[in-house]
Amino acid sequence: MKKGLVGKKLGMTQLFDANGNVVPVTVIEAGPCVIAQKKTIENDGYEAVQVGYGEAKERITTVDKNGKKMKPRPFRLKTQAVAHMLRELERLNKDDAYKNRDVTFGMVWQMFLDSSHKRAPETIRRYNSIYTHHIEKEFGGRAINEIPTSDYNEFFVKMHRVGDGEGSKKNGYSFAYVNSILKFIFLVVNYGYYKHIVSTENFVRFKEELTMPDKKKATDKKAIRVLTDEQIRKIKELLEPTDYYLPFLISLLGGLRPAETFGLCFDDFDFDNNTVTIDKQMVEETSGKRVIKQPKTEGSTRTIELPIIVMLEVKKRKKALDEARKKEPLVFEQNKAKFIDGRNFQEDIIEQPDFINVDSKGRYITAHSFSYYTKIIKRDICPNDPKVEDFSFYTFRKTHLSQMAGNNCPIGELMKRAGHTKIETLYEYYYNRSSQSKSALDNALSQVARIVR
């Protein structure tokens, strides 16, 4: 039987022989070795011994000190297995891990942006907006490894309940929007752990404790604002002489989102069938960039019918713009804006498409610039009510969908017009009982009651 020892190479060094020559040698730590198993002719067909060296990792050991096989001890919970894995990773990387404990949340986010990540440009734009408007003030300058998870959770509750005072969301952001903030924070903290900035202990605790707030009860939410006939008449009188009359009609009578309304081009309209196809949206970012994007969701791409009055107004706008362009071609050319086409995630710079929302000088008008009329409408036509949502351009869409539901529009057609695939979303955010729906309900109840009379 051959004899030998199992060892581990520690490194290289050198020795000098009697003649002064340098001899390179390998330094090996040999032993102590233990016999882990003995092979015999009777059981194995040959004679040998199995020699073990060093300390075996926990849970990988299959034999005890006497050489007997042991059953592996599985983790009872997935969280235990994950925690063990993370501890092992930290142990393996302990020489260079977690040295930068003062790195801030904002610095880690910038590190992620500078990395070779594979996130779509549209996702990065959305996350940048979240960071700029909400996260930077709260967490941007704080050391990411020192932020307790409870601070994140309390922030989510505040955002959902009362908002953060930014813009018009003082009454709290939607549950879905707060969830997108949570996803962003998780992305950054996870990247911080990957870069050895967030410790394993804190990261495990973060994963276990990070939670969304409870959804606001129906009694806590403001009622959806639905315009009355009188309010619609007054808004029509206000906007009819302006360039915003057409987007007002399209949103009120088509139920389009603001970004969809201001992203429409003339070739999106089918004048033979009185329809419009929604396959993009136009978003003006806080940086001033105007980006053409894919629709908000897969179900948002749709073709819907429009009343004749809208189609006639679109034709009227096209005729007026064609005449103005012929009269002052240089002015139109000078006022053409540059847009970012983000539909294929390549961010190509393109010339201004043939938008319908262009003024008589060829300048593109945006949903953001409608804020001037929003102030007038809130002051003179739709004053704020603590129990009702504040007026915004979105109010036209909500009014349309509520009125269509009140007039017994089939639910399938209603969801198609809204660009939604979930009826609960439509009901929660866009439907409010109107006089028409109340009258339809009373008639239906009367018909049912006749059966038992």
Buried (B, 14 or more C-beta within 10 A) or exposed (E): EEEEEBBEEEEEEEEEEEEEEEEEEEEEEEEEBEEBBEEEEEEEEEEEEEBBBEEEEEEEBEBEEEBEEEEEEEEEEEEEEBBEEBEBBBEEEEEEBBEBEEBBBBBBBBBBEEEEEEBEBBBBBBBBBBBBBBBBEBBBEEBBBEBEBEEBBEBBBBBBBEBBEEEEBEBBBBBEBBBEBBEBBBBBBBBBBEBBBBBBBBBBBBBEEBEBBEEBEEEEBBEBBBBEEEBBEBBEEBBEEBBBBBBBBBBBBBBBBBBBBBBBBBEBBBEEEBBBBBBBBBBBBEEEBBBBBBBBEEBBBBEBBBEEEBBEBBEEBBEEBEEBBEEBEEBBEEBEEEBBBBBEBEBEEEEBBEBBBBBBEBBBBBBBBBEEBBEEBBEEBBEEEEEBBBBBBBBBBBBBBBBBBBEEBEEEEBBBBBBBEEBEBBBBBBBBBBEBBEEBEEEEEEEEEEEEE
